[in-house]
Amino acid sequence: MESLLIKNGRVIDPSQNLDKVADILIKNGKVSQIGSKLKSPAGLVIEAKGLIVTPGLIDIHVHLREPGREDEETIQSGSEAAAVGGFTAICCMPNTSPVNDNPSVTSFILKESERRAITHVFPIGAITIGSAGEQLAEIGEMVNAGVVGISDDGKGVMNGQLMRLSLIHISEPT
């Protein structure tokens, strides 16, 4: 698709301090112009009156369940559902089976995301092994493998020293 004109949408873009009804001209997959009464150079026109046009959203807490519970959700199905809702990036919690508490699970999630996801997928690693709250997970190694944060996903780490160590490891990976 060479060009696309989105007409009369409510354009909301906090990065440009925009919140107004406008047209958006997209050329070669990139926004080329935002304004009033734009013309489409022989491309597709979408009437967006009453709709909101915004940069892609990010969901920072999703449960993809893969690996291990693909009967509930997969990286592909979760990514597709997110995209339908306007999300272009999702952060998946570590409550998989096995728990994302080591770099091999992180690597699996990232490889499957590359192969099957239609959104960006950012894994969250577990703070503790098995999210059990007893022993620190391989946080530095998971950061190096690609996690963007850590969480035991709804299970509080009750040991203050263990939580302190996890914060040191996330800020200073190996």
Chimera marker file (.cmm) of the C-alpha trace (Angstrom):
<marker_set name="trace">
<marker id="1" x="0.000" y="0.000" z="0.000" r="1" g="1" b="0" radius="0.5"/>
<marker id="2" x="1.585" y="3.231" z="-1.133" r="1" g="1" b="0" radius="0.5"/>
<marker id="3" x="-0.681" y="5.713" z="0.657" r="1" g="1" b="0" radius="0.5"/>
<marker id="4" x="-3.527" y="5.754" z="3.137" r="1" g="1" b="0" radius="0.5"/>
<marker id="5" x="-5.616" y="8.684" z="4.308" r="1" g="1" b="0" radius="0.5"/>
<marker id="6" x="-7.408" y="8.489" z="7.639" r="1" g="1" b="0" radius="0.5"/>
<marker id="7" x="-10.059" y="11.230" z="7.679" r="1" g="1" b="0" radius="0.5"/>
<marker id="8" x="-11.724" y="12.994" z="10.594" r="1" g="1" b="0" radius="0.5"/>
<marker id="9" x="-10.312" y="10.850" z="13.396" r="1" g="1" b="0" radius="0.5"/>
<marker id="10" x="-9.687" y="12.137" z="16.884" r="1" g="1" b="0" radius="0.5"/>
<marker id="11" x="-5.889" y="12.116" z="16.882" r="1" g="1" b="0" radius="0.5"/>
<marker id="12" x="-4.328" y="11.657" z="20.305" r="1" g="1" b="0" radius="0.5"/>
<marker id="13" x="-0.537" y="11.616" z="20.485" r="1" g="1" b="0" radius="0.5"/>
<marker id="14" x="1.006" y="12.652" z="23.808" r="1" g="1" b="0" radius="0.5"/>
<marker id="15" x="4.498" y="12.785" z="22.258" r="1" g="1" b="0" radius="0.5"/>
<marker id="16" x="3.317" y="15.713" z="20.085" r="1" g="1" b="0" radius="0.5"/>
<marker id="17" x="0.819" y="17.162" z="22.573" r="1" g="1" b="0" radius="0.5"/>
<marker id="18" x="-1.982" y="16.386" z="20.086" r="1" g="1" b="0" radius="0.5"/>
<marker id="19" x="-5.632" y="15.874" z="20.908" r="1" g="1" b="0" radius="0.5"/>
<marker id="20" x="-7.782" y="17.060" z="18.003" r="1" g="1" b="0" radius="0.5"/>
<marker id="21" x="-9.927" y="15.894" z="15.114" r="1" g="1" b="0" radius="0.5"/>
<marker id="22" x="-7.684" y="15.679" z="12.058" r="1" g="1" b="0" radius="0.5"/>
<marker id="23" x="-6.719" y="13.746" z="8.945" r="1" g="1" b="0" radius="0.5"/>
<marker id="24" x="-3.603" y="11.589" z="8.829" r="1" g="1" b="0" radius="0.5"/>
<marker id="25" x="-1.760" y="10.855" z="5.595" r="1" g="1" b="0" radius="0.5"/>
<marker id="26" x="0.359" y="7.726" z="5.664" r="1" g="1" b="0" radius="0.5"/>
<marker id="27" x="2.895" y="7.126" z="2.887" r="1" g="1" b="0" radius="0.5"/>
<marker id="28" x="4.919" y="3.934" z="2.586" r="1" g="1" b="0" radius="0.5"/>
<marker id="29" x="3.841" y="2.834" z="6.056" r="1" g="1" b="0" radius="0.5"/>
<marker id="30" x="4.824" y="6.058" z="7.849" r="1" g="1" b="0" radius="0.5"/>
<marker id="31" x="2.842" y="9.079" z="8.980" r="1" g="1" b="0" radius="0.5"/>
<marker id="32" x="3.779" y="11.852" z="6.565" r="1" g="1" b="0" radius="0.5"/>
<marker id="33" x="1.275" y="14.548" z="7.490" r="1" g="1" b="0" radius="0.5"/>
<marker id="34" x="-1.370" y="15.378" z="10.097" r="1" g="1" b="0" radius="0.5"/>
<marker id="35" x="-3.775" y="18.212" z="9.320" r="1" g="1" b="0" radius="0.5"/>
<marker id="36" x="-7.176" y="19.291" z="8.055" r="1" g="1" b="0" radius="0.5"/>
<marker id="37" x="-8.703" y="18.513" z="4.668" r="1" g="1" b="0" radius="0.5"/>
<marker id="38" x="-5.747" y="16.461" z="3.441" r="1" g="1" b="0" radius="0.5"/>
<marker id="39" x="-5.971" y="14.848" z="0.011" r="1" g="1" b="0" radius="0.5"/>
<marker id="40" x="-5.240" y="11.221" z="-0.750" r="1" g="1" b="0" radius="0.5"/>
<marker id="41" x="-2.871" y="10.741" z="-3.686" r="1" g="1" b="0" radius="0.5"/>
<marker id="42" x="-4.935" y="7.909" z="-5.269" r="1" g="1" b="0" radius="0.5"/>
<marker id="43" x="-4.687" y="5.714" z="-2.174" r="1" g="1" b="0" radius="0.5"/>
<marker id="44" x="-7.092" y="4.177" z="0.289" r="1" g="1" b="0" radius="0.5"/>
<marker id="45" x="-9.303" y="6.441" z="2.434" r="1" g="1" b="0" radius="0.5"/>
<marker id="46" x="-10.659" y="5.393" z="5.826" r="1" g="1" b="0" radius="0.5"/>
<marker id="47" x="-13.395" y="7.491" z="7.423" r="1" g="1" b="0" radius="0.5"/>
<marker id="48" x="-12.586" y="7.634" z="11.151" r="1" g="1" b="0" radius="0.5"/>
<marker id="49" x="-15.273" y="10.014" z="12.409" r="1" g="1" b="0" radius="0.5"/>
<marker id="50" x="-16.056" y="9.078" z="16.008" r="1" g="1" b="0" radius="0.5"/>
<marker id="51" x="-12.905" y="6.941" z="16.281" r="1" g="1" b="0" radius="0.5"/>
<marker id="52" x="-9.660" y="7.571" z="18.132" r="1" g="1" b="0" radius="0.5"/>
<marker id="53" x="-6.384" y="7.374" z="16.230" r="1" g="1" b="0" radius="0.5"/>
<marker id="54" x="-3.364" y="7.008" z="18.490" r="1" g="1" b="0" radius="0.5"/>
<marker id="55" x="0.104" y="5.453" z="18.535" r="1" g="1" b="0" radius="0.5"/>
<marker id="56" x="0.093" y="1.778" z="19.498" r="1" g="1" b="0" radius="0.5"/>
<marker id="57" x="-0.652" y="0.974" z="23.118" r="1" g="1" b="0" radius="0.5"/>
<marker id="58" x="1.534" y="-1.088" z="25.466" r="1" g="1" b="0" radius="0.5"/>
<marker id="59" x="0.055" y="-3.608" z="27.909" r="1" g="1" b="0" radius="0.5"/>
<marker id="60" x="2.568" y="-4.135" z="30.698" r="1" g="1" b="0" radius="0.5"/>
<marker id="61" x="0.805" y="-7.089" z="32.331" r="1" g="1" b="0" radius="0.5"/>
<marker id="62" x="-0.361" y="-9.980" z="30.150" r="1" g="1" b="0" radius="0.5"/>
<marker id="63" x="-0.557" y="-13.707" z="30.791" r="1" g="1" b="0" radius="0.5"/>
<marker id="64" x="0.540" y="-15.551" z="27.666" r="1" g="1" b="0" radius="0.5"/>
<marker id="65" x="0.947" y="-18.893" z="29.513" r="1" g="1" b="0" radius="0.5"/>
<marker id="66" x="3.415" y="-20.229" z="26.949" r="1" g="1" b="0" radius="0.5"/>
<marker id="67" x="5.462" y="-22.306" z="27.619" r="1" g="1" b="0" radius="0.5"/>
<marker id="68" x="3.430" y="-24.935" z="29.389" r="1" g="1" b="0" radius="0.5"/>
<marker id="69" x="-0.204" y="-23.813" z="29.347" r="1" g="1" b="0" radius="0.5"/>
<marker id="70" x="-0.831" y="-23.403" z="25.633" r="1" g="1" b="0" radius="0.5"/>
<marker id="71" x="-4.375" y="-24.697" z="26.238" r="1" g="1" b="0" radius="0.5"/>
<marker id="72" x="-5.109" y="-21.337" z="27.928" r="1" g="1" b="0" radius="0.5"/>
<marker id="73" x="-3.085" y="-18.894" z="25.778" r="1" g="1" b="0" radius="0.5"/>
<marker id="74" x="-0.144" y="-18.918" z="23.393" r="1" g="1" b="0" radius="0.5"/>
<marker id="75" x="2.288" y="-16.215" z="22.404" r="1" g="1" b="0" radius="0.5"/>
<marker id="76" x="0.581" y="-16.075" z="19.018" r="1" g="1" b="0" radius="0.5"/>
<marker id="77" x="-3.024" y="-15.965" z="20.269" r="1" g="1" b="0" radius="0.5"/>
<marker id="78" x="-2.218" y="-13.443" z="23.006" r="1" g="1" b="0" radius="0.5"/>
<marker id="79" x="-0.360" y="-11.257" z="20.565" r="1" g="1" b="0" radius="0.5"/>
<marker id="80" x="-3.232" y="-11.396" z="18.072" r="1" g="1" b="0" radius="0.5"/>
<marker id="81" x="-5.773" y="-10.499" z="20.763" r="1" g="1" b="0" radius="0.5"/>
<marker id="82" x="-3.596" y="-7.586" z="21.873" r="1" g="1" b="0" radius="0.5"/>
<marker id="83" x="-3.323" y="-6.261" z="18.318" r="1" g="1" b="0" radius="0.5"/>
<marker id="84" x="-7.103" y="-6.310" z="17.881" r="1" g="1" b="0" radius="0.5"/>
<marker id="85" x="-7.313" y="-4.053" z="20.942" r="1" g="1" b="0" radius="0.5"/>
<marker id="86" x="-4.783" y="-1.570" z="19.556" r="1" g="1" b="0" radius="0.5"/>
<marker id="87" x="-1.753" y="-2.834" z="21.447" r="1" g="1" b="0" radius="0.5"/>
<marker id="88" x="1.524" y="-2.982" z="19.545" r="1" g="1" b="0" radius="0.5"/>
<marker id="89" x="3.611" y="-4.203" z="22.495" r="1" g="1" b="0" radius="0.5"/>
<marker id="90" x="2.925" y="-6.497" z="25.444" r="1" g="1" b="0" radius="0.5"/>
<marker id="91" x="4.916" y="-7.517" z="28.521" r="1" g="1" b="0" radius="0.5"/>
<marker id="92" x="4.293" y="-11.127" z="29.501" r="1" g="1" b="0" radius="0.5"/>
<marker id="93" x="4.312" y="-12.185" z="33.135" r="1" g="1" b="0" radius="0.5"/>
<marker id="94" x="6.541" y="-15.067" z="34.235" r="1" g="1" b="0" radius="0.5"/>
<marker id="95" x="3.709" y="-17.338" z="35.401" r="1" g="1" b="0" radius="0.5"/>
<marker id="96" x="4.369" y="-19.949" z="32.750" r="1" g="1" b="0" radius="0.5"/>
<marker id="97" x="5.175" y="-23.611" z="33.242" r="1" g="1" b="0" radius="0.5"/>
<marker id="98" x="8.090" y="-23.683" z="33.713" r="1" g="1" b="0" radius="0.5"/>
<marker id="99" x="8.200" y="-20.254" z="35.315" r="1" g="1" b="0" radius="0.5"/>
<marker id="100" x="10.306" y="-17.689" z="33.460" r="1" g="1" b="0" radius="0.5"/>
<marker id="101" x="12.985" y="-17.731" z="36.159" r="1" g="1" b="0" radius="0.5"/>
<marker id="102" x="16.027" y="-18.518" z="34.001" r="1" g="1" b="0" radius="0.5"/>
<marker id="103" x="17.526" y="-17.403" z="30.682" r="1" g="1" b="0" radius="0.5"/>
<marker id="104" x="16.473" y="-20.514" z="28.770" r="1" g="1" b="0" radius="0.5"/>
<marker id="105" x="12.767" y="-19.784" z="29.313" r="1" g="1" b="0" radius="0.5"/>
<marker id="106" x="13.355" y="-16.117" z="28.458" r="1" g="1" b="0" radius="0.5"/>
<marker id="107" x="15.114" y="-17.156" z="25.236" r="1" g="1" b="0" radius="0.5"/>
<marker id="108" x="12.260" y="-19.519" z="24.344" r="1" g="1" b="0" radius="0.5"/>
<marker id="109" x="9.692" y="-16.731" z="24.779" r="1" g="1" b="0" radius="0.5"/>
<marker id="110" x="11.721" y="-14.342" z="22.624" r="1" g="1" b="0" radius="0.5"/>
<marker id="111" x="12.313" y="-16.932" z="19.871" r="1" g="1" b="0" radius="0.5"/>
<marker id="112" x="8.636" y="-17.915" z="19.755" r="1" g="1" b="0" radius="0.5"/>
<marker id="113" x="7.688" y="-14.240" z="19.730" r="1" g="1" b="0" radius="0.5"/>
<marker id="114" x="9.921" y="-13.654" z="16.724" r="1" g="1" b="0" radius="0.5"/>
<marker id="115" x="8.314" y="-16.574" z="14.916" r="1" g="1" b="0" radius="0.5"/>
<marker id="116" x="4.659" y="-16.154" z="15.849" r="1" g="1" b="0" radius="0.5"/>
<marker id="117" x="3.812" y="-12.809" z="17.477" r="1" g="1" b="0" radius="0.5"/>
<marker id="118" x="2.352" y="-9.909" z="15.544" r="1" g="1" b="0" radius="0.5"/>
<marker id="119" x="3.124" y="-7.436" z="18.342" r="1" g="1" b="0" radius="0.5"/>
<marker id="120" x="6.337" y="-6.803" z="20.224" r="1" g="1" b="0" radius="0.5"/>
<marker id="121" x="6.604" y="-9.180" z="23.192" r="1" g="1" b="0" radius="0.5"/>
<marker id="122" x="8.729" y="-8.190" z="26.174" r="1" g="1" b="0" radius="0.5"/>
<marker id="123" x="9.228" y="-10.912" z="28.792" r="1" g="1" b="0" radius="0.5"/>
<marker id="124" x="9.112" y="-10.206" z="32.507" r="1" g="1" b="0" radius="0.5"/>
<marker id="125" x="11.304" y="-12.556" z="34.555" r="1" g="1" b="0" radius="0.5"/>
<marker id="126" x="10.467" y="-14.021" z="37.946" r="1" g="1" b="0" radius="0.5"/>
<marker id="127" x="12.102" y="-12.519" z="41.016" r="1" g="1" b="0" radius="0.5"/>
<marker id="128" x="12.424" y="-15.867" z="42.725" r="1" g="1" b="0" radius="0.5"/>
<marker id="129" x="12.823" y="-19.437" z="41.520" r="1" g="1" b="0" radius="0.5"/>
<marker id="130" x="9.408" y="-20.782" z="40.666" r="1" g="1" b="0" radius="0.5"/>
<marker id="131" x="7.954" y="-17.500" z="41.977" r="1" g="1" b="0" radius="0.5"/>
<marker id="132" x="8.033" y="-19.245" z="45.334" r="1" g="1" b="0" radius="0.5"/>
<marker id="133" x="9.571" y="-16.326" z="47.236" r="1" g="1" b="0" radius="0.5"/>
<marker id="134" x="12.418" y="-18.369" z="48.702" r="1" g="1" b="0" radius="0.5"/>
<marker id="135" x="15.480" y="-18.228" z="46.446" r="1" g="1" b="0" radius="0.5"/>
<marker id="136" x="16.560" y="-15.526" z="44.023" r="1" g="1" b="0" radius="0.5"/>
<marker id="137" x="16.087" y="-16.373" z="40.341" r="1" g="1" b="0" radius="0.5"/>
<marker id="138" x="18.869" y="-15.889" z="37.770" r="1" g="1" b="0" radius="0.5"/>
<marker id="139" x="18.002" y="-12.218" z="37.333" r="1" g="1" b="0" radius="0.5"/>
<marker id="140" x="21.264" y="-10.977" z="35.806" r="1" g="1" b="0" radius="0.5"/>
<marker id="141" x="21.285" y="-13.823" z="33.297" r="1" g="1" b="0" radius="0.5"/>
<marker id="142" x="17.620" y="-13.220" z="32.428" r="1" g="1" b="0" radius="0.5"/>
<marker id="143" x="18.337" y="-9.515" z="31.868" r="1" g="1" b="0" radius="0.5"/>
<marker id="144" x="21.170" y="-10.468" z="29.532" r="1" g="1" b="0" radius="0.5"/>
<marker id="145" x="18.778" y="-12.867" z="27.752" r="1" g="1" b="0" radius="0.5"/>
<marker id="146" x="16.174" y="-10.131" z="27.290" r="1" g="1" b="0" radius="0.5"/>
<marker id="147" x="13.768" y="-9.644" z="30.216" r="1" g="1" b="0" radius="0.5"/>
<marker id="148" x="12.675" y="-6.041" z="30.650" r="1" g="1" b="0" radius="0.5"/>
<marker id="149" x="11.607" y="-6.317" z="34.281" r="1" g="1" b="0" radius="0.5"/>
<marker id="150" x="10.986" y="-8.711" z="37.143" r="1" g="1" b="0" radius="0.5"/>
<marker id="151" x="7.880" y="-9.765" z="39.061" r="1" g="1" b="0" radius="0.5"/>
<marker id="152" x="6.572" y="-12.732" z="40.971" r="1" g="1" b="0" radius="0.5"/>
<marker id="153" x="3.195" y="-11.743" z="39.481" r="1" g="1" b="0" radius="0.5"/>
<marker id="154" x="0.863" y="-11.265" z="42.410" r="1" g="1" b="0" radius="0.5"/>
<marker id="155" x="2.984" y="-13.183" z="44.891" r="1" g="1" b="0" radius="0.5"/>
<marker id="156" x="4.705" y="-10.787" z="47.240" r="1" g="1" b="0" radius="0.5"/>
<marker id="157" x="8.352" y="-11.398" z="48.096" r="1" g="1" b="0" radius="0.5"/>
<marker id="158" x="8.076" y="-11.472" z="51.872" r="1" g="1" b="0" radius="0.5"/>
<marker id="159" x="11.824" y="-11.563" z="52.562" r="1" g="1" b="0" radius="0.5"/>
<marker id="160" x="13.078" y="-7.954" z="52.490" r="1" g="1" b="0" radius="0.5"/>
<marker id="161" x="16.729" y="-8.940" z="51.983" r="1" g="1" b="0" radius="0.5"/>
<marker id="162" x="15.784" y="-11.147" z="49.025" r="1" g="1" b="0" radius="0.5"/>
<marker id="163" x="13.780" y="-8.311" z="47.486" r="1" g="1" b="0" radius="0.5"/>
<marker id="164" x="16.689" y="-5.908" z="48.024" r="1" g="1" b="0" radius="0.5"/>
<marker id="165" x="19.060" y="-8.304" z="46.246" r="1" g="1" b="0" radius="0.5"/>
<marker id="166" x="16.648" y="-8.661" z="43.329" r="1" g="1" b="0" radius="0.5"/>
<marker id="167" x="16.609" y="-4.901" z="42.830" r="1" g="1" b="0" radius="0.5"/>
<marker id="168" x="20.405" y="-4.794" z="42.834" r="1" g="1" b="0" radius="0.5"/>
<marker id="169" x="20.526" y="-7.563" z="40.217" r="1" g="1" b="0" radius="0.5"/>
<marker id="170" x="17.969" y="-5.912" z="37.927" r="1" g="1" b="0" radius="0.5"/>
<marker id="171" x="19.847" y="-2.613" z="38.015" r="1" g="1" b="0" radius="0.5"/>
<marker id="172" x="23.321" y="-4.171" z="37.653" r="1" g="1" b="0" radius="0.5"/>
<marker id="173" x="23.040" y="-7.277" z="35.438" r="1" g="1" b="0" radius="0.5"/>
<marker id="174" x="26.019" y="-9.569" z="35.029" r="1" g="1" b="0" radius="0.5"/>
<link id1="1" id2="2" r="1" g="1" b="0" radius="0.2"/>
<link id1="2" id2="3" r="1" g="1" b="0" radius="0.2"/>
<link id1="3" id2="4" r="1" g="1" b="0" radius="0.2"/>
<link id1="4" id2="5" r="1" g="1" b="0" radius="0.2"/>
<link id1="5" id2="6" r="1" g="1" b="0" radius="0.2"/>
<link id1="6" id2="7" r="1" g="1" b="0" radius="0.2"/>
<link id1="7" id2="8" r="1" g="1" b="0" radius="0.2"/>
<link id1="8" id2="9" r="1" g="1" b="0" radius="0.2"/>
<link id1="9" id2="10" r="1" g="1" b="0" radius="0.2"/>
<link id1="10" id2="11" r="1" g="1" b="0" radius="0.2"/>
<link id1="11" id2="12" r="1" g="1" b="0" radius="0.2"/>
<link id1="12" id2="13" r="1" g="1" b="0" radius="0.2"/>
<link id1="13" id2="14" r="1" g="1" b="0" radius="0.2"/>
<link id1="14" id2="15" r="1" g="1" b="0" radius="0.2"/>
<link id1="15" id2="16" r="1" g="1" b="0" radius="0.2"/>
<link id1="16" id2="17" r="1" g="1" b="0" radius="0.2"/>
<link id1="17" id2="18" r="1" g="1" b="0" radius="0.2"/>
<link id1="18" id2="19" r="1" g="1" b="0" radius="0.2"/>
<link id1="19" id2="20" r="1" g="1" b="0" radius="0.2"/>
<link id1="20" id2="21" r="1" g="1" b="0" radius="0.2"/>
<link id1="21" id2="22" r="1" g="1" b="0" radius="0.2"/>
<link id1="22" id2="23" r="1" g="1" b="0" radius="0.2"/>
<link id1="23" id2="24" r="1" g="1" b="0" radius="0.2"/>
<link id1="24" id2="25" r="1" g="1" b="0" radius="0.2"/>
<link id1="25" id2="26" r="1" g="1" b="0" radius="0.2"/>
<link id1="26" id2="27" r="1" g="1" b="0" radius="0.2"/>
<link id1="27" id2="28" r="1" g="1" b="0" radius="0.2"/>
<link id1="28" id2="29" r="1" g="1" b="0" radius="0.2"/>
<link id1="29" id2="30" r="1" g="1" b="0" radius="0.2"/>
<link id1="30" id2="31" r="1" g="1" b="0" radius="0.2"/>
<link id1="31" id2="32" r="1" g="1" b="0" radius="0.2"/>
<link id1="32" id2="33" r="1" g="1" b="0" radius="0.2"/>
<link id1="33" id2="34" r="1" g="1" b="0" radius="0.2"/>
<link id1="34" id2="35" r="1" g="1" b="0" radius="0.2"/>
<link id1="35" id2="36" r="1" g="1" b="0" radius="0.2"/>
<link id1="36" id2="37" r="1" g="1" b="0" radius="0.2"/>
<link id1="37" id2="38" r="1" g="1" b="0" radius="0.2"/>
<link id1="38" id2="39" r="1" g="1" b="0" radius="0.2"/>
<link id1="39" id2="40" r="1" g="1" b="0" radius="0.2"/>
<link id1="40" id2="41" r="1" g="1" b="0" radius="0.2"/>
<link id1="41" id2="42" r="1" g="1" b="0" radius="0.2"/>
<link id1="42" id2="43" r="1" g="1" b="0" radius="0.2"/>
<link id1="43" id2="44" r="1" g="1" b="0" radius="0.2"/>
<link id1="44" id2="45" r="1" g="1" b="0" radius="0.2"/>
<link id1="45" id2="46" r="1" g="1" b="0" radius="0.2"/>
<link id1="46" id2="47" r="1" g="1" b="0" radius="0.2"/>
<link id1="47" id2="48" r="1" g="1" b="0" radius="0.2"/>
<link id1="48" id2="49" r="1" g="1" b="0" radius="0.2"/>
<link id1="49" id2="50" r="1" g="1" b="0" radius="0.2"/>
<link id1="50" id2="51" r="1" g="1" b="0" radius="0.2"/>
<link id1="51" id2="52" r="1" g="1" b="0" radius="0.2"/>
<link id1="52" id2="53" r="1" g="1" b="0" radius="0.2"/>
<link id1="53" id2="54" r="1" g="1" b="0" radius="0.2"/>
<link id1="54" id2="55" r="1" g="1" b="0" radius="0.2"/>
<link id1="55" id2="56" r="1" g="1" b="0" radius="0.2"/>
<link id1="56" id2="57" r="1" g="1" b="0" radius="0.2"/>
<link id1="57" id2="58" r="1" g="1" b="0" radius="0.2"/>
<link id1="58" id2="59" r="1" g="1" b="0" radius="0.2"/>
<link id1="59" id2="60" r="1" g="1" b="0" radius="0.2"/>
<link id1="60" id2="61" r="1" g="1" b="0" radius="0.2"/>
<link id1="61" id2="62" r="1" g="1" b="0" radius="0.2"/>
<link id1="62" id2="63" r="1" g="1" b="0" radius="0.2"/>
<link id1="63" id2="64" r="1" g="1" b="0" radius="0.2"/>
<link id1="64" id2="65" r="1" g="1" b="0" radius="0.2"/>
<link id1="65" id2="66" r="1" g="1" b="0" radius="0.2"/>
<link id1="66" id2="67" r="1" g="1" b="0" radius="0.2"/>
<link id1="67" id2="68" r="1" g="1" b="0" radius="0.2"/>
<link id1="68" id2="69" r="1" g="1" b="0" radius="0.2"/>
<link id1="69" id2="70" r="1" g="1" b="0" radius="0.2"/>
<link id1="70" id2="71" r="1" g="1" b="0" radius="0.2"/>
<link id1="71" id2="72" r="1" g="1" b="0" radius="0.2"/>
<link id1="72" id2="73" r="1" g="1" b="0" radius="0.2"/>
<link id1="73" id2="74" r="1" g="1" b="0" radius="0.2"/>
<link id1="74" id2="75" r="1" g="1" b="0" radius="0.2"/>
<link id1="75" id2="76" r="1" g="1" b="0" radius="0.2"/>
<link id1="76" id2="77" r="1" g="1" b="0" radius="0.2"/>
<link id1="77" id2="78" r="1" g="1" b="0" radius="0.2"/>
<link id1="78" id2="79" r="1" g="1" b="0" radius="0.2"/>
<link id1="79" id2="80" r="1" g="1" b="0" radius="0.2"/>
<link id1="80" id2="81" r="1" g="1" b="0" radius="0.2"/>
<link id1="81" id2="82" r="1" g="1" b="0" radius="0.2"/>
<link id1="82" id2="83" r="1" g="1" b="0" radius="0.2"/>
<link id1="83" id2="84" r="1" g="1" b="0" radius="0.2"/>
<link id1="84" id2="85" r="1" g="1" b="0" radius="0.2"/>
<link id1="85" id2="86" r="1" g="1" b="0" radius="0.2"/>
<link id1="86" id2="87" r="1" g="1" b="0" radius="0.2"/>
<link id1="87" id2="88" r="1" g="1" b="0" radius="0.2"/>
<link id1="88" id2="89" r="1" g="1" b="0" radius="0.2"/>
<link id1="89" id2="90" r="1" g="1" b="0" radius="0.2"/>
<link id1="90" id2="91" r="1" g="1" b="0" radius="0.2"/>
<link id1="91" id2="92" r="1" g="1" b="0" radius="0.2"/>
<link id1="92" id2="93" r="1" g="1" b="0" radius="0.2"/>
<link id1="93" id2="94" r="1" g="1" b="0" radius="0.2"/>
<link id1="94" id2="95" r="1" g="1" b="0" radius="0.2"/>
<link id1="95" id2="96" r="1" g="1" b="0" radius="0.2"/>
<link id1="96" id2="97" r="1" g="1" b="0" radius="0.2"/>
<link id1="97" id2="98" r="1" g="1" b="0" radius="0.2"/>
<link id1="98" id2="99" r="1" g="1" b="0" radius="0.2"/>
<link id1="99" id2="100" r="1" g="1" b="0" radius="0.2"/>
<link id1="100" id2="101" r="1" g="1" b="0" radius="0.2"/>
<link id1="101" id2="102" r="1" g="1" b="0" radius="0.2"/>
<link id1="102" id2="103" r="1" g="1" b="0" radius="0.2"/>
<link id1="103" id2="104" r="1" g="1" b="0" radius="0.2"/>
<link id1="104" id2="105" r="1" g="1" b="0" radius="0.2"/>
<link id1="105" id2="106" r="1" g="1" b="0" radius="0.2"/>
<link id1="106" id2="107" r="1" g="1" b="0" radius="0.2"/>
<link id1="107" id2="108" r="1" g="1" b="0" radius="0.2"/>
<link id1="108" id2="109" r="1" g="1" b="0" radius="0.2"/>
<link id1="109" id2="110" r="1" g="1" b="0" radius="0.2"/>
<link id1="110" id2="111" r="1" g="1" b="0" radius="0.2"/>
<link id1="111" id2="112" r="1" g="1" b="0" radius="0.2"/>
<link id1="112" id2="113" r="1" g="1" b="0" radius="0.2"/>
<link id1="113" id2="114" r="1" g="1" b="0" radius="0.2"/>
<link id1="114" id2="115" r="1" g="1" b="0" radius="0.2"/>
<link id1="115" id2="116" r="1" g="1" b="0" radius="0.2"/>
<link id1="116" id2="117" r="1" g="1" b="0" radius="0.2"/>
<link id1="117" id2="118" r="1" g="1" b="0" radius="0.2"/>
<link id1="118" id2="119" r="1" g="1" b="0" radius="0.2"/>
<link id1="119" id2="120" r="1" g="1" b="0" radius="0.2"/>
<link id1="120" id2="121" r="1" g="1" b="0" radius="0.2"/>
<link id1="121" id2="122" r="1" g="1" b="0" radius="0.2"/>
<link id1="122" id2="123" r="1" g="1" b="0" radius="0.2"/>
<link id1="123" id2="124" r="1" g="1" b="0" radius="0.2"/>
<link id1="124" id2="125" r="1" g="1" b="0" radius="0.2"/>
<link id1="125" id2="126" r="1" g="1" b="0" radius="0.2"/>
<link id1="126" id2="127" r="1" g="1" b="0" radius="0.2"/>
<link id1="127" id2="128" r="1" g="1" b="0" radius="0.2"/>
<link id1="128" id2="129" r="1" g="1" b="0" radius="0.2"/>
<link id1="129" id2="130" r="1" g="1" b="0" radius="0.2"/>
<link id1="130" id2="131" r="1" g="1" b="0" radius="0.2"/>
<link id1="131" id2="132" r="1" g="1" b="0" radius="0.2"/>
<link id1="132" id2="133" r="1" g="1" b="0" radius="0.2"/>
<link id1="133" id2="134" r="1" g="1" b="0" radius="0.2"/>
<link id1="134" id2="135" r="1" g="1" b="0" radius="0.2"/>
<link id1="135" id2="136" r="1" g="1" b="0" radius="0.2"/>
<link id1="136" id2="137" r="1" g="1" b="0" radius="0.2"/>
<link id1="137" id2="138" r="1" g="1" b="0" radius="0.2"/>
<link id1="138" id2="139" r="1" g="1" b="0" radius="0.2"/>
<link id1="139" id2="140" r="1" g="1" b="0" radius="0.2"/>
<link id1="140" id2="141" r="1" g="1" b="0" radius="0.2"/>
<link id1="141" id2="142" r="1" g="1" b="0" radius="0.2"/>
<link id1="142" id2="143" r="1" g="1" b="0" radius="0.2"/>
<link id1="143" id2="144" r="1" g="1" b="0" radius="0.2"/>
<link id1="144" id2="145" r="1" g="1" b="0" radius="0.2"/>
<link id1="145" id2="146" r="1" g="1" b="0" radius="0.2"/>
<link id1="146" id2="147" r="1" g="1" b="0" radius="0.2"/>
<link id1="147" id2="148" r="1" g="1" b="0" radius="0.2"/>
<link id1="148" id2="149" r="1" g="1" b="0" radius="0.2"/>
<link id1="149" id2="150" r="1" g="1" b="0" radius="0.2"/>
<link id1="150" id2="151" r="1" g="1" b="0" radius="0.2"/>
<link id1="151" id2="152" r="1" g="1" b="0" radius="0.2"/>
<link id1="152" id2="153" r="1" g="1" b="0" radius="0.2"/>
<link id1="153" id2="154" r="1" g="1" b="0" radius="0.2"/>
<link id1="154" id2="155" r="1" g="1" b="0" radius="0.2"/>
<link id1="155" id2="156" r="1" g="1" b="0" radius="0.2"/>
<link id1="156" id2="157" r="1" g="1" b="0" radius="0.2"/>
<link id1="157" id2="158" r="1" g="1" b="0" radius="0.2"/>
<link id1="158" id2="159" r="1" g="1" b="0" radius="0.2"/>
<link id1="159" id2="160" r="1" g="1" b="0" radius="0.2"/>
<link id1="160" id2="161" r="1" g="1" b="0" radius="0.2"/>
<link id1="161" id2="162" r="1" g="1" b="0" radius="0.2"/>
<link id1="162" id2="163" r="1" g="1" b="0" radius="0.2"/>
<link id1="163" id2="164" r="1" g="1" b="0" radius="0.2"/>
<link id1="164" id2="165" r="1" g="1" b="0" radius="0.2"/>
<link id1="165" id2="166" r="1" g="1" b="0" radius="0.2"/>
<link id1="166" id2="167" r="1" g="1" b="0" radius="0.2"/>
<link id1="167" id2="168" r="1" g="1" b="0" radius="0.2"/>
<link id1="168" id2="169" r="1" g="1" b="0" radius="0.2"/>
<link id1="169" id2="170" r="1" g="1" b="0" radius="0.2"/>
<link id1="170" id2="171" r="1" g="1" b="0" radius="0.2"/>
<link id1="171" id2="172" r="1" g="1" b="0" radius="0.2"/>
<link id1="172" id2="173" r="1" g="1" b="0" radius="0.2"/>
<link id1="173" id2="174" r="1" g="1" b="0" radius="0.2"/>
</marker_set>
